[in-house]
Amino acid sequence: SRVVRGKSPRLAPALKLVLHGVLTLLLHLCFCLGLGPNGTSVLPVWACDRVVCDGTPAPPGEPVCARSAAGITLYLLCAAYLLLSAMQLKRGLPLIPTEHPLTGSPGMGRYYLHVVGMSFPFLWEMRTALDWTVTPTSLSLFEWFKLEDIYSGLVSVRAAMAEKQAYPLGGQRPVWTKLSAGALFVALVLVLILGPMFFFSSANPIAQSNLVKSATVSTKRHPARQPNQSAGPAQSNQTTAPPSRRPNP
């Protein structure tokens, strides 16, 4: 693919060297110096419940300090990154290609990787927006999106035409393509539709019966209500006779 040189070829290695030095300093400050609370390191290499883990034997009954596998693994990964970065600075930065590495050649392997990358949500949009941000162009962002969409369509057509050229004109498709495309697609659809029903059905050989091991029944008897008893307070039907008057002597 064709490559171009930037206007300041020495600026990128200088910035890379400054970034490399800053990352190296921050990594060893976080692991070696006590910048955390109580003088502990931010990324400890030792794992224990003691406040200060100095490697001395703990008293009986207290947890013994042990090396942190997660901390050591993180340090080794960061050291490997810094080693590769230093090798890149020593050998020089590669030139900037003007074509995409996955679509610049008509190879089918790179095309399938391009299709997989396009299937991830917002990955293609982020890459296109970053390309537009750092590329000198008179196009707007939406025009750049349209241009990249047209380019992706042309790449798909080129891959389809290259696949057709592998077979004779007017010839039938071989059996392995029918099995790998048609039959496999039908099998996947059937698995997606019938798989959950078979998994939760009684025909599943790994399914276990949900046997009843115990049961509890409780009953409570309430007194029956009398027919003449109402919900409100009871009212008496008896009437009080007025007092009788006696004649005065």
Number of C-alpha atoms within 10 A of each C-alpha: 9 9 11 9 9 11 7 8 11 10 11 11 16 12 11 16 16 11 13 17 14 11 14 14 11 11 16 13 15 16 18 15 14 15 14 12 10 9 11 18 19 15 22 20 19 19 16 16 11 12 10 14 19 10 12 8 11 12 8 7 6 11 13 16 18 12 13 14 12 14 16 16 12 13 17 12 12 14 15 12 13 17 13 11 15 16 12 15 15 10 8 10 14 8 12 11 13 11 12 10 12 18 21 15 15 14 13 16 10 15 20 15 13 19 13 10 14 14 11 10 9 11 12 17 14 11 11 17 16 11 13 19 11 8 9 8 10 9 11 10 15 11 12 17 17 12 14 15 14 12 13 16 12 13 19 18 12 17 19 12 11 14 11 11 10 8 12 9 8 6 7 8 10 9 8 10 11 12 12 10 10 11 12 13 13 12 11 12 11 11 13 11 11 11 13 10 13 13 13 10 11 12 10 11 9 8 11 8 7 6 6 6 5 5 5 4 4 4 4 4 5 5 5 6 9 7 6 6 10 10 6 6 7 9 8 6 6 6 6 6 6 6 6 5 6 6 4 4 3
